[in-house]
């Protein structure tokens, strides 16, 4: 694999044996057309090997790494449906860990080639229907700190009913079925899309 391509592939995960095999396979399968696509936009691809991890472990691990550019998740199929609808297809992709290394390399090759056609801006993005509103951001500022719904309503000067509606609306947007998924998925969004943090920082300074 040309060195410039190798420098743009970042592998994360706990299965070092699988990651080593994937890296070796990529070195023989990725061709010159892939190199041209990656080199044109100077993009990086983060490959997360998450097979065997729970949803909480996946969230914790990603929050403590430094993803950049395009992201490919390799994880158990039962978690793909929870996370896959949150992001734009050309910027974040998912593949079942049951796939073999050859199939994964083919998908990675397609992902790299897509860079030359679709990634004209550098930021990972949410689908339009998943955009987080300032009100939802302020709600999560307190929710992440363990404050209950009644207290959040008081701090935001709204009714308990309105506070509950904000929470339900956000859970629907990011397809969170319970509080645990809400916490994990929202924090993942903040990790991959730093602009969500901006409102939190501004709000924190105002307190």
Secondary structure, 3 states (H helix, E strand, C coil): CCHHHHCCEEEEECCHHHHHHHHHHHHHHCCHHHHHHHHHHCCCEEEEECCCCCHHHHHHHHHCCCCCCEEEEEECHHHHHHHCCCECCCCEEEEECCCCHHHHHHHHHHHHHHHHHHCCCCCCCECHHHCCCHHHHHHHHHHCCCCCHHHHHHHHCCCHHHHHHHHHHHHHHCCCCCHHHHHHHHHHHHHHCCHHHHHHHHHHHHC
